């Protein structure tokens, strides 16, 4: 989950690396570091905490104009506390070889013990330092950095992406990928290495995506890519057609608020791509849904975090509309449990980044069991796609804030379209009902804009809960997933302990927590079979003096004496309501966290792309 960058060329190396790390800060912010080739001598700079601490150090240093290459790192701590000693880059005992790493080396302890017996001295408690000394050991034998790296990586187990420099081979940087994301950027003034696209936007013109078990020798005007057996690979470069503006805040105080505001336009875009004419069948580009589901008897959806909540919405929709049984499993659990997956299973892997380690492992296992694989991701060139029979892109654009918002509603929209399409193909809904759903989807972006225009209301409500230590979200039916997602958003960015519950389960335990200090947010969608039941659950909470926020429709008739706050949304049918009802959850979480002075875009202990299991 760390971010790494590398650059070799004629530009201002330190500035380029720091800017690249700034654009990768969503991947980690426990510490940061740079290694610069300064007059053929490697200088290392590190700082604990966020990137601005490293920037202040670099700004107070005289960086030679002859510095023409360097590597950088932004850390999310796995092995070892976030200290200076554990910060990357890590350097060999002779201070000639330096390395940055994203991933986990699983056999590091065994290798470390061997290296210590051979006289190598360790200064950190990280797994990464093992790779440094192992490569240094091999270099001292063969005196060739590329060969030393190839020999070393074959001894490593786990997931790793490396950038490596050696003082005695000053004209190159070695890049390595194995089960951790790494890309190459090609520019007019040099070449780049990075964990993700945002690091090279505005400086690189083209991009090359490395595959697992590949190594690249990167020079300022040339690069060579080989597999771990040393065989040269011919890779196609792709134009990097992304503007710098896409990773700017555009005047918003936080990326999260900007990304929340982008959601109506993202939904419009998805509708224009997948359903340009609601009188015609829904399409998904090159993904042939008809052949994908041929012979399928069940669907399993595999995801983590926010994507898992989108999966729970999909389960309700698919089972209700298409009458196909759906199982939803957290990817981290799927990997280690007995799964009844076979050739009659469609396995759907959902990952915003496409690099979520648990989800990739689970999808790979499903494929090995004979399942057909459908991937839903925001990154069509990501690692998860390699195991897929079909892909549906989210088209949500780069999401910088760690807390997912626009990618969630994009996932729910794609899954809604998928559910309707399945129902039509299997002839489980009437043409009139399908048309009604499609017409309602077409009106959704306008309704979303109406919901998002109530900033003042959300801010005022949020101000009433700044002293709250705990929060309960409750719902029934399809919006139970919305309650889970709302609670997750609040706890992620405000650090308030929030929990989502099925409203009917409140009296089976959680009701013991209720008093005047335990707010309850209730999702009440009118004209549903559970509406009156959730209302009764609100009565129960009110009887225990809990302050209650109702999220409901404009026309809902509610008792006047139960609710402290009522948020009213445009009318929408229950089956399509989760996208609309997610928005107040996002806005309340945002304003509570913002008013509390939290680091909204970079909540503590979290990273955007979870690339380790």
TALINZI-V540976 format. One record per residue. N is the residue number from 1. RES is the residue in three letters. SS is DSSP state (@ for helix, = for strand, . for the rest). PSI is psi in radians with two decimals (* if undefined). Layout:
n=N res=RES ss=SS psi=PSI
n=N res=RES ss=SS psi=PSI
This chain:
n=1 res=UNK ss=. psi=-0.02
n=2 res=UNK ss=. psi=2.92
n=3 res=UNK ss== psi=2.37
n=4 res=UNK ss== psi=2.58
n=5 res=UNK ss== psi=2.70
n=6 res=UNK ss== psi=2.60
n=7 res=UNK ss== psi=2.41
n=8 res=UNK ss== psi=2.15
n=9 res=UNK ss== psi=-2.82
n=10 res=UNK ss=. psi=0.04
n=11 res=UNK ss=. psi=3.14
n=12 res=UNK ss=. psi=1.69
n=13 res=UNK ss=@ psi=-0.90
n=14 res=UNK ss=@ psi=-0.77
n=15 res=UNK ss=@ psi=-0.74
n=16 res=UNK ss=@ psi=-0.76
n=17 res=UNK ss=@ psi=-0.76
n=18 res=UNK ss=@ psi=-0.68
n=19 res=UNK ss=@ psi=-0.69
n=20 res=UNK ss=@ psi=-0.74
n=21 res=UNK ss=@ psi=-0.65
n=22 res=UNK ss=@ psi=-0.69
n=23 res=UNK ss=. psi=-0.11
n=24 res=UNK ss=. psi=0.16
n=25 res=UNK ss=@ psi=-0.33
n=26 res=UNK ss=@ psi=-0.23
n=27 res=UNK ss=@ psi=-0.14
n=28 res=UNK ss=. psi=2.59
n=29 res=UNK ss=. psi=0.68
n=30 res=UNK ss=. psi=-0.55
n=31 res=UNK ss== psi=2.95
n=32 res=UNK ss== psi=2.72
n=33 res=UNK ss== psi=2.73
n=34 res=UNK ss== psi=2.60
n=35 res=UNK ss== psi=2.17
n=36 res=UNK ss== psi=2.42
n=37 res=UNK ss== psi=1.81
n=38 res=UNK ss== psi=1.82
n=39 res=UNK ss=. psi=0.79
n=40 res=UNK ss=. psi=0.29
n=41 res=UNK ss== psi=2.37
n=42 res=UNK ss== psi=2.18
n=43 res=UNK ss== psi=2.34
n=44 res=UNK ss== psi=2.34
n=45 res=UNK ss== psi=2.30
n=46 res=UNK ss== psi=2.72
n=47 res=UNK ss== psi=2.46
n=48 res=UNK ss== psi=2.77
n=49 res=UNK ss=. psi=-2.70
n=50 res=UNK ss=. psi=2.93
n=51 res=UNK ss=@ psi=-0.55
n=52 res=UNK ss=@ psi=-0.43
n=53 res=UNK ss=@ psi=-0.72
n=54 res=UNK ss=@ psi=-0.73
n=55 res=UNK ss=@ psi=-0.73
n=56 res=UNK ss=@ psi=-0.67
n=57 res=UNK ss=@ psi=-0.83
n=58 res=UNK ss=@ psi=-0.69
n=59 res=UNK ss=@ psi=-0.38
n=60 res=UNK ss=. psi=0.16
n=61 res=UNK ss=. psi=2.60
n=62 res=UNK ss=. psi=1.82
n=63 res=UNK ss=. psi=2.17
n=64 res=UNK ss=. psi=2.50
n=65 res=UNK ss=. psi=-0.23
n=66 res=UNK ss=. psi=0.06
n=67 res=UNK ss=. psi=2.12
n=68 res=UNK ss=. psi=0.05
n=69 res=UNK ss== psi=2.77
n=70 res=UNK ss== psi=2.90
n=71 res=UNK ss== psi=2.67
n=72 res=UNK ss== psi=2.88
n=73 res=UNK ss== psi=2.43
n=74 res=UNK ss== psi=2.25
n=75 res=UNK ss== psi=2.37
n=76 res=UNK ss=. psi=2.01
n=77 res=UNK ss=. psi=2.26
n=78 res=UNK ss=. psi=-1.22
n=79 res=UNK ss=. psi=1.94
n=80 res=UNK ss=. psi=2.52
n=81 res=UNK ss=. psi=2.82
n=82 res=UNK ss=. psi=1.32
n=83 res=UNK ss=. psi=2.98
n=84 res=UNK ss=. psi=-0.76
n=85 res=UNK ss=. psi=-0.59
n=86 res=UNK ss=. psi=-0.16
n=87 res=UNK ss=. psi=2.59
n=88 res=UNK ss=. psi=2.77
n=89 res=UNK ss=. psi=2.66
n=90 res=UNK ss== psi=2.59
n=91 res=UNK ss== psi=2.59
n=92 res=UNK ss=. psi=2.88
n=93 res=UNK ss=. psi=-0.54
n=94 res=UNK ss=. psi=0.06
n=95 res=UNK ss=. psi=0.45
n=96 res=UNK ss=. psi=-0.50
n=97 res=UNK ss== psi=2.35
n=98 res=UNK ss== psi=2.60
n=99 res=UNK ss== psi=2.51
n=100 res=UNK ss== psi=2.68
n=101 res=UNK ss== psi=2.43
n=102 res=UNK ss== psi=2.22
n=103 res=UNK ss== psi=-2.85
n=104 res=UNK ss== psi=2.26
n=105 res=UNK ss== psi=1.92
n=106 res=UNK ss=. psi=-0.52
n=107 res=UNK ss=. psi=0.49
n=108 res=UNK ss=@ psi=-0.61
n=109 res=UNK ss=@ psi=-0.75
n=110 res=UNK ss=@ psi=-0.78
n=111 res=UNK ss=@ psi=-0.68
n=112 res=UNK ss=@ psi=-0.76
n=113 res=UNK ss=@ psi=-0.72
n=114 res=UNK ss=@ psi=-0.77
n=115 res=UNK ss=@ psi=-0.67
n=116 res=UNK ss=@ psi=-0.66
n=117 res=UNK ss=@ psi=-0.46
n=118 res=UNK ss=. psi=0.04
n=119 res=UNK ss=. psi=0.00
n=120 res=UNK ss=. psi=2.38
n=121 res=UNK ss=. psi=2.22
n=122 res=UNK ss=. psi=2.42
n=123 res=UNK ss=. psi=-0.03
n=124 res=UNK ss=. psi=3.02
n=125 res=UNK ss=. psi=0.41
n=126 res=UNK ss=. psi=2.80
n=127 res=UNK ss=. psi=-0.44
n=128 res=UNK ss=@ psi=-0.68
n=129 res=UNK ss=@ psi=-0.44
n=130 res=UNK ss=@ psi=-0.73
n=131 res=UNK ss=@ psi=-0.68
n=132 res=UNK ss=@ psi=-0.89
n=133 res=UNK ss=@ psi=-0.56
n=134 res=UNK ss=@ psi=-0.77
n=135 res=UNK ss=@ psi=-0.71
n=136 res=UNK ss=@ psi=-0.70
n=137 res=UNK ss=@ psi=-0.82
n=138 res=UNK ss=@ psi=-0.60
n=139 res=UNK ss=@ psi=-0.68
n=140 res=UNK ss=@ psi=-0.34
n=141 res=UNK ss=@ psi=-0.80
n=142 res=UNK ss=@ psi=-0.28
n=143 res=UNK ss=. psi=0.61
n=144 res=UNK ss=. psi=2.06
n=145 res=UNK ss=@ psi=-0.80
n=146 res=UNK ss=@ psi=-0.81
n=147 res=UNK ss=@ psi=-0.64
n=148 res=UNK ss=@ psi=-0.73
n=149 res=UNK ss=@ psi=-0.78
n=150 res=UNK ss=@ psi=-0.70
n=151 res=UNK ss=@ psi=-0.65
n=152 res=UNK ss=@ psi=-0.78
n=153 res=UNK ss=@ psi=-0.45
n=154 res=UNK ss=. psi=-0.25
n=155 res=UNK ss=. psi=-0.11
n=156 res=UNK ss=. psi=2.49
n=157 res=UNK ss=. psi=2.44
n=158 res=UNK ss== psi=-2.76
n=159 res=UNK ss== psi=2.28
n=160 res=UNK ss== psi=2.48
n=161 res=UNK ss== psi=2.27
n=162 res=UNK ss== psi=2.59
n=163 res=UNK ss== psi=2.28
n=164 res=UNK ss== psi=2.35
n=165 res=UNK ss== psi=2.67
n=166 res=UNK ss== psi=2.38
n=167 res=UNK ss=. psi=-0.59
n=168 res=UNK ss=. psi=-0.10
n=169 res=UNK ss=. psi=1.27
n=170 res=UNK ss=. psi=-0.17
n=171 res=UNK ss=. psi=0.32
n=172 res=UNK ss=. psi=2.74
n=173 res=UNK ss== psi=2.37
n=174 res=UNK ss== psi=2.27
n=175 res=UNK ss== psi=2.44
n=176 res=UNK ss== psi=2.40
n=177 res=UNK ss== psi=2.30
n=178 res=UNK ss== psi=1.77
n=179 res=UNK ss=. psi=0.42
n=180 res=UNK ss=. psi=2.41
n=181 res=UNK ss=. psi=2.46
n=182 res=UNK ss=. psi=2.35
n=183 res=UNK ss== psi=2.82
n=184 res=UNK ss== psi=2.41
n=185 res=UNK ss== psi=2.44
n=186 res=UNK ss== psi=2.20
n=187 res=UNK ss== psi=3.03
n=188 res=UNK ss=. psi=-0.53
n=189 res=UNK ss=. psi=0.41
n=190 res=UNK ss== psi=-3.06
n=191 res=UNK ss== psi=2.73
n=192 res=UNK ss== psi=2.73
n=193 res=UNK ss== psi=2.45
n=194 res=UNK ss== psi=2.77
n=195 res=UNK ss=. psi=-0.50
n=196 res=UNK ss=. psi=2.80
n=197 res=UNK ss=@ psi=-0.76
n=198 res=UNK ss=@ psi=-0.49
n=199 res=UNK ss=@ psi=-0.41
n=200 res=UNK ss=@ psi=0.10
n=201 res=UNK ss=. psi=2.30
n=202 res=UNK ss=. psi=-0.23
n=203 res=UNK ss=. psi=-0.50
n=204 res=UNK ss=. psi=2.58
n=205 res=UNK ss=. psi=-0.57
n=206 res=UNK ss== psi=2.82
n=207 res=UNK ss== psi=2.55
n=208 res=UNK ss== psi=2.29
n=209 res=UNK ss== psi=2.04
n=210 res=UNK ss=. psi=2.59
n=211 res=UNK ss=. psi=2.96
n=212 res=UNK ss=. psi=2.57
n=213 res=UNK ss=. psi=0.75
n=214 res=UNK ss== psi=2.58
n=215 res=UNK ss== psi=2.46
n=216 res=UNK ss== psi=2.31
n=217 res=UNK ss== psi=1.93
n=218 res=UNK ss== psi=2.11
n=219 res=UNK ss=. psi=3.03
n=220 res=UNK ss=. psi=-0.53
n=221 res=UNK ss=. psi=0.18
n=222 res=UNK ss=. psi=2.70
n=223 res=UNK ss== psi=2.58
n=224 res=UNK ss== psi=2.31
n=225 res=UNK ss== psi=2.33
n=226 res=UNK ss== psi=2.84
n=227 res=UNK ss== psi=3.14
n=228 res=UNK ss=. psi=-0.16
n=229 res=UNK ss=. psi=0.07
n=230 res=UNK ss=. psi=0.17
n=231 res=UNK ss=. psi=2.25
n=232 res=UNK ss== psi=2.36
n=233 res=UNK ss=. psi=2.35
n=234 res=UNK ss=. psi=2.04
n=235 res=UNK ss=. psi=2.47
n=236 res=UNK ss=. psi=2.34
n=237 res=UNK ss=. psi=2.65
n=238 res=UNK ss== psi=2.48
n=239 res=UNK ss== psi=2.45
n=240 res=UNK ss=. psi=1.48
n=241 res=UNK ss=. psi=1.04
n=242 res=UNK ss=. psi=2.22
n=243 res=UNK ss=. psi=2.62
n=244 res=UNK ss=@ psi=-0.50
n=245 res=UNK ss=@ psi=-0.46
n=246 res=UNK ss=@ psi=-0.35
n=247 res=UNK ss=@ psi=0.41
n=248 res=UNK ss=. psi=2.82
n=249 res=UNK ss=. psi=-0.22
n=250 res=UNK ss=. psi=0.67
n=251 res=UNK ss=. psi=-0.19
n=252 res=UNK ss=. psi=2.66
n=253 res=UNK ss=. psi=-0.61
n=254 res=UNK ss=. psi=2.69
n=255 res=UNK ss=@ psi=-0.63
n=256 res=UNK ss=@ psi=-0.79
n=257 res=UNK ss=@ psi=-0.68
n=258 res=UNK ss=@ psi=-0.77
n=259 res=UNK ss=@ psi=-0.58
n=260 res=UNK ss=@ psi=-0.76
n=261 res=UNK ss=@ psi=-0.39
n=262 res=UNK ss=. psi=-0.20
n=263 res=UNK ss=@ psi=-0.75
n=264 res=UNK ss=@ psi=-0.71
n=265 res=UNK ss=@ psi=-0.58
n=266 res=UNK ss=@ psi=-0.72
n=267 res=UNK ss=@ psi=-0.70
n=268 res=UNK ss=@ psi=-0.77
n=269 res=UNK ss=@ psi=-0.78
n=270 res=UNK ss=@ psi=-0.69
n=271 res=UNK ss=@ psi=-0.69
n=272 res=UNK ss=@ psi=-0.54
n=273 res=UNK ss=@ psi=-0.82
n=274 res=UNK ss=@ psi=-0.37
n=275 res=UNK ss=. psi=1.07
n=276 res=UNK ss=. psi=-0.46
n=277 res=UNK ss=. psi=1.93
n=278 res=UNK ss=. psi=-0.02
n=279 res=UNK ss=. psi=-0.10
n=280 res=UNK ss=. psi=2.86
n=281 res=UNK ss=. psi=2.60
n=282 res=UNK ss=. psi=2.43
n=283 res=UNK ss=. psi=2.76
n=284 res=UNK ss== psi=0.84
n=285 res=UNK ss=. psi=-2.20
n=286 res=UNK ss=. psi=-0.09
n=287 res=UNK ss== psi=1.96
n=288 res=UNK ss=. psi=1.67
n=289 res=UNK ss=@ psi=-0.68
n=290 res=UNK ss=@ psi=-0.86
n=291 res=UNK ss=@ psi=-0.49
n=292 res=UNK ss=@ psi=-0.66
n=293 res=UNK ss=. psi=0.04
n=294 res=UNK ss=. psi=2.17
n=295 res=UNK ss=. psi=0.04
n=296 res=UNK ss=. psi=2.32
n=297 res=UNK ss=. psi=-0.33
n=298 res=UNK ss== psi=2.80
n=299 res=UNK ss== psi=2.40
n=300 res=UNK ss== psi=2.41
n=301 res=UNK ss== psi=2.28
n=302 res=UNK ss== psi=2.21
n=303 res=UNK ss== psi=3.08
n=304 res=UNK ss=. psi=2.65
n=305 res=UNK ss=@ psi=-2.28
n=306 res=UNK ss=@ psi=-0.68
n=307 res=UNK ss=@ psi=-0.54
n=308 res=UNK ss=@ psi=-0.64
n=309 res=UNK ss=@ psi=-0.68
n=310 res=UNK ss=@ psi=-0.63
n=311 res=UNK ss=@ psi=-0.66
n=312 res=UNK ss=@ psi=-0.62
n=313 res=UNK ss=@ psi=-0.80
n=314 res=UNK ss=@ psi=-0.70
n=315 res=UNK ss=@ psi=-0.84
n=316 res=UNK ss=@ psi=-0.77
n=317 res=UNK ss=@ psi=-0.82
n=318 res=UNK ss=@ psi=-0.76
n=319 res=UNK ss=@ psi=-0.63
n=320 res=UNK ss=@ psi=-0.78
n=321 res=UNK ss=@ psi=-0.77
n=322 res=UNK ss=. psi=-0.19
n=323 res=UNK ss=. psi=0.66
n=324 res=UNK ss=. psi=2.28
n=325 res=UNK ss== psi=2.38
n=326 res=UNK ss== psi=2.31
n=327 res=UNK ss== psi=2.29
n=328 res=UNK ss== psi=2.22
n=329 res=UNK ss== psi=2.29
n=330 res=UNK ss== psi=2.36
n=331 res=UNK ss=@ psi=-0.65
n=332 res=UNK ss=@ psi=-0.45
n=333 res=UNK ss=@ psi=-0.65
n=334 res=UNK ss=@ psi=-0.70
n=335 res=UNK ss=. psi=-0.57
n=336 res=UNK ss=. psi=0.08
n=337 res=UNK ss=. psi=2.94
n=338 res=UNK ss=. psi=2.11
n=339 res=UNK ss=. psi=2.31
n=340 res=UNK ss=. psi=0.94
n=341 res=UNK ss=. psi=2.37
n=342 res=UNK ss=. psi=-2.92
n=343 res=UNK ss=. psi=-0.16
n=344 res=UNK ss=. psi=0.28
n=345 res=UNK ss== psi=2.37
n=346 res=UNK ss== psi=2.02
n=347 res=UNK ss== psi=2.17
n=348 res=UNK ss== psi=2.04
n=349 res=UNK ss== psi=2.20
n=350 res=UNK ss== psi=2.17
n=351 res=UNK ss== psi=2.11
n=352 res=UNK ss=. psi=-0.89
n=353 res=UNK ss=. psi=-0.41
n=354 res=UNK ss=. psi=0.11
n=355 res=UNK ss=. psi=0.16
n=356 res=UNK ss=. psi=2.02
n=357 res=UNK ss=@ psi=-0.81
n=358 res=UNK ss=@ psi=-0.76
n=359 res=UNK ss=@ psi=-0.71
n=360 res=UNK ss=@ psi=-0.79
n=361 res=UNK ss=@ psi=-0.75
n=362 res=UNK ss=@ psi=-0.74
n=363 res=UNK ss=@ psi=-0.72
n=364 res=UNK ss=@ psi=-0.71
n=365 res=UNK ss=@ psi=-0.71
n=366 res=UNK ss=@ psi=-0.70
n=367 res=UNK ss=@ psi=-0.72
n=368 res=UNK ss=@ psi=-0.44
n=369 res=UNK ss=. psi=-0.04
n=370 res=UNK ss=. psi=-0.02
n=371 res=UNK ss=. psi=2.66
n=372 res=UNK ss== psi=2.51
n=373 res=UNK ss== psi=2.15
n=374 res=UNK ss== psi=2.24
n=375 res=UNK ss== psi=2.33
n=376 res=UNK ss== psi=2.00
n=377 res=UNK ss== psi=2.78
n=378 res=UNK ss=. psi=-0.15
n=379 res=UNK ss=. psi=1.58
n=380 res=UNK ss=. psi=-0.26
n=381 res=UNK ss=. psi=0.26
n=382 res=UNK ss=. psi=3.05
n=383 res=UNK ss=@ psi=-0.61
n=384 res=UNK ss=@ psi=-0.47
n=385 res=UNK ss=@ psi=-0.45
n=386 res=UNK ss=@ psi=-0.32
n=387 res=UNK ss=@ psi=0.19
n=388 res=UNK ss=. psi=2.52
n=389 res=UNK ss=. psi=-0.42
n=390 res=UNK ss== psi=2.69
n=391 res=UNK ss== psi=2.44
n=392 res=UNK ss== psi=1.95
n=393 res=UNK ss== psi=2.65
n=394 res=UNK ss=. psi=-0.45
n=395 res=UNK ss=. psi=0.61
n=396 res=UNK ss=. psi=-0.12
n=397 res=UNK ss=. psi=3.03
n=398 res=UNK ss=. psi=2.25
n=399 res=UNK ss=. psi=1.98
n=400 res=UNK ss=. psi=-0.77
n=401 res=UNK ss=. psi=2.43
n=402 res=UNK ss=. psi=-0.72
n=403 res=UNK ss=. psi=2.10
n=404 res=UNK ss=. psi=2.31
n=405 res=UNK ss=. psi=-1.17
n=406 res=UNK ss=@ psi=-0.52
n=407 res=UNK ss=@ psi=-0.55
n=408 res=UNK ss=@ psi=-0.90
n=409 res=UNK ss=@ psi=-0.56
n=410 res=UNK ss=@ psi=-0.72
n=411 res=UNK ss=@ psi=-0.80
n=412 res=UNK ss=@ psi=-0.65
n=413 res=UNK ss=@ psi=-0.84
n=414 res=UNK ss=@ psi=-0.74
n=415 res=UNK ss=@ psi=-0.56
n=416 res=UNK ss=@ psi=-0.81
n=417 res=UNK ss=@ psi=-0.70
n=418 res=UNK ss=@ psi=-0.75
n=419 res=UNK ss=@ psi=-0.75
n=420 res=UNK ss=@ psi=-0.74
n=421 res=UNK ss=@ psi=-0.78
n=422 res=UNK ss=@ psi=-0.78
n=423 res=UNK ss=@ psi=-0.66
n=424 res=UNK ss=@ psi=-0.80
n=425 res=UNK ss=@ psi=-0.71
n=426 res=UNK ss=. psi=0.07
n=427 res=UNK ss=. psi=0.80
n=428 res=UNK ss=. psi=-0.15
n=429 res=UNK ss=. psi=2.70
n=430 res=UNK ss=. psi=2.79
n=431 res=UNK ss=@ psi=-0.66
n=432 res=UNK ss=@ psi=-0.71
n=433 res=UNK ss=@ psi=-0.70
n=434 res=UNK ss=@ psi=-0.74
n=435 res=UNK ss=@ psi=-0.71
n=436 res=UNK ss=@ psi=-0.76
n=437 res=UNK ss=@ psi=-0.74
n=438 res=UNK ss=@ psi=-0.72
n=439 res=UNK ss=@ psi=-0.66
n=440 res=UNK ss=@ psi=-0.66
n=441 res=UNK ss=@ psi=-0.68
n=442 res=UNK ss=@ psi=-0.55
n=443 res=UNK ss=@ psi=-0.13
n=444 res=UNK ss=@ psi=-0.79
n=445 res=UNK ss=@ psi=-0.68
n=446 res=UNK ss=@ psi=-0.71
n=447 res=UNK ss=@ psi=-0.66
n=448 res=UNK ss=@ psi=-0.73
n=449 res=UNK ss=@ psi=-0.68
n=450 res=UNK ss=@ psi=-0.75
n=451 res=UNK ss=@ psi=-0.72
n=452 res=UNK ss=@ psi=-0.17
n=453 res=UNK ss=. psi=-0.04
n=454 res=UNK ss=. psi=0.75
n=455 res=UNK ss=@ psi=-0.77
n=456 res=UNK ss=@ psi=-0.73
n=457 res=UNK ss=@ psi=-0.82
n=458 res=UNK ss=@ psi=-0.70
n=459 res=UNK ss=@ psi=-0.72
n=460 res=UNK ss=@ psi=-0.75
n=461 res=UNK ss=@ psi=-0.76
n=462 res=UNK ss=@ psi=-0.66
n=463 res=UNK ss=@ psi=-0.33
n=464 res=UNK ss=. psi=-0.15
n=465 res=UNK ss=. psi=0.43
n=466 res=UNK ss=. psi=-0.35
n=467 res=UNK ss=. psi=0.09
n=468 res=UNK ss=. psi=2.39
n=469 res=UNK ss=. psi=-0.40
n=470 res=UNK ss== psi=2.71
n=471 res=UNK ss== psi=2.48
n=472 res=UNK ss== psi=2.33
n=473 res=UNK ss== psi=2.31
n=474 res=UNK ss== psi=2.62
n=475 res=UNK ss== psi=3.08
n=476 res=UNK ss=. psi=2.81
n=477 res=UNK ss=@ psi=-2.53
n=478 res=UNK ss=@ psi=-0.46
n=479 res=UNK ss=@ psi=0.09
n=480 res=UNK ss=@ psi=-0.67
n=481 res=UNK ss=@ psi=-0.60
n=482 res=UNK ss=@ psi=-0.67
n=483 res=UNK ss=@ psi=-0.75
n=484 res=UNK ss=@ psi=-0.79
n=485 res=UNK ss=@ psi=-0.71
n=486 res=UNK ss=@ psi=-0.75
n=487 res=UNK ss=@ psi=-0.70
n=488 res=UNK ss=@ psi=-0.78
n=489 res=UNK ss=@ psi=-0.77
n=490 res=UNK ss=@ psi=-0.80
n=491 res=UNK ss=@ psi=-0.60
n=492 res=UNK ss=@ psi=-0.82
n=493 res=UNK ss=@ psi=-0.29
n=494 res=UNK ss=@ psi=-0.29
n=495 res=UNK ss=. psi=0.36
n=496 res=UNK ss=. psi=2.34
n=497 res=UNK ss== psi=1.74
n=498 res=UNK ss== psi=2.46
n=499 res=UNK ss== psi=2.45
n=500 res=UNK ss== psi=2.42
n=501 res=UNK ss== psi=2.60
n=502 res=UNK ss== psi=2.22
n=503 res=UNK ss=@ psi=-0.64
n=504 res=UNK ss=@ psi=-0.31
n=505 res=UNK ss=@ psi=-0.10
n=506 res=UNK ss=@ psi=-0.74
n=507 res=UNK ss=@ psi=-0.03
n=508 res=UNK ss=@ psi=0.55
n=509 res=UNK ss=. psi=-1.10
n=510 res=UNK ss=@ psi=-0.42
n=511 res=UNK ss=@ psi=-0.38
n=512 res=UNK ss=@ psi=-0.37
n=513 res=UNK ss=@ psi=-0.23
n=514 res=UNK ss=. psi=2.29
n=515 res=UNK ss=. psi=-2.95
n=516 res=UNK ss=. psi=-0.19
n=517 res=UNK ss=. psi=0.13
n=518 res=UNK ss=. psi=1.61
n=519 res=UNK ss== psi=2.60
n=520 res=UNK ss== psi=2.22
n=521 res=UNK ss== psi=2.14
n=522 res=UNK ss== psi=2.28
n=523 res=UNK ss== psi=2.05
n=524 res=UNK ss=. psi=1.76
n=525 res=UNK ss=. psi=2.00
n=526 res=UNK ss=. psi=2.89
n=527 res=UNK ss=. psi=0.62
n=528 res=UNK ss=. psi=2.82
n=529 res=UNK ss=. psi=-0.33
n=530 res=UNK ss=. psi=-0.02
n=531 res=UNK ss=@ psi=-0.90
n=532 res=UNK ss=@ psi=-0.53
n=533 res=UNK ss=@ psi=-0.76
n=534 res=UNK ss=@ psi=-0.65
n=535 res=UNK ss=@ psi=-0.70
n=536 res=UNK ss=@ psi=-0.67
n=537 res=UNK ss=@ psi=-0.59
n=538 res=UNK ss=@ psi=-0.68
n=539 res=UNK ss=@ psi=-0.73
n=540 res=UNK ss=@ psi=-0.72
n=541 res=UNK ss=@ psi=-0.69
n=542 res=UNK ss=@ psi=-0.65
n=543 res=UNK ss=@ psi=-0.37
n=544 res=UNK ss=. psi=0.25
n=545 res=UNK ss=. psi=0.26
n=546 res=UNK ss=. psi=2.29
n=547 res=UNK ss=. psi=2.33
n=548 res=UNK ss== psi=2.33
n=549 res=UNK ss== psi=2.19
n=550 res=UNK ss== psi=2.31
n=551 res=UNK ss== psi=1.99
n=552 res=UNK ss== psi=-2.95
n=553 res=UNK ss== psi=2.93
n=554 res=UNK ss=. psi=-0.67
n=555 res=UNK ss=. psi=0.04
n=556 res=UNK ss=. psi=2.35
n=557 res=UNK ss=. psi=1.96
n=558 res=UNK ss=. psi=2.59
n=559 res=UNK ss=. psi=2.45
n=560 res=UNK ss=. psi=-0.31
n=561 res=UNK ss=. psi=0.04
n=562 res=UNK ss=. psi=-0.69
n=563 res=UNK ss=. psi=2.35
n=564 res=UNK ss=. psi=-0.67
n=565 res=UNK ss== psi=2.55
n=566 res=UNK ss== psi=2.16
n=567 res=UNK ss== psi=2.10
n=568 res=UNK ss== psi=2.32
n=569 res=UNK ss== psi=2.83
n=570 res=UNK ss=. psi=2.70
n=571 res=UNK ss=. psi=2.44
n=572 res=UNK ss=. psi=2.60
n=573 res=UNK ss=. psi=2.66
n=574 res=UNK ss=@ psi=-0.75
n=575 res=UNK ss=@ psi=-0.45
n=576 res=UNK ss=@ psi=0.12
n=577 res=UNK ss=@ psi=-0.44
n=578 res=UNK ss=@ psi=-0.63
n=579 res=UNK ss=@ psi=-0.85
n=580 res=UNK ss=@ psi=-0.73
n=581 res=UNK ss=@ psi=-0.23
n=582 res=UNK ss=@ psi=-0.49
n=583 res=UNK ss=@ psi=-0.82
n=584 res=UNK ss=@ psi=-0.57
n=585 res=UNK ss=@ psi=-0.78
n=586 res=UNK ss=@ psi=-0.77
n=587 res=UNK ss=@ psi=-0.73
n=588 res=UNK ss=@ psi=-0.80
n=589 res=UNK ss=@ psi=-0.78
n=590 res=UNK ss=@ psi=-0.87
n=591 res=UNK ss=@ psi=-0.61
n=592 res=UNK ss=@ psi=-0.83
n=593 res=UNK ss=@ psi=-0.75
n=594 res=UNK ss=@ psi=-0.78
n=595 res=UNK ss=@ psi=-0.47
n=596 res=UNK ss=. psi=-0.11
n=597 res=UNK ss=. psi=0.41
n=598 res=UNK ss=. psi=2.81
n=599 res=UNK ss=. psi=1.50
n=600 res=UNK ss=@ psi=-0.81
n=601 res=UNK ss=@ psi=-0.33
n=602 res=UNK ss=@ psi=1.14
n=603 res=UNK ss=. psi=2.57
n=604 res=UNK ss=. psi=2.54
n=605 res=UNK ss=. psi=-0.02
n=606 res=UNK ss=. psi=2.75
n=607 res=UNK ss=. psi=2.69
n=608 res=UNK ss=. psi=-0.82
n=609 res=UNK ss=. psi=1.94
n=610 res=UNK ss=. psi=1.61
n=611 res=UNK ss=. psi=0.22
n=612 res=UNK ss=. psi=2.60
n=613 res=UNK ss=. psi=*
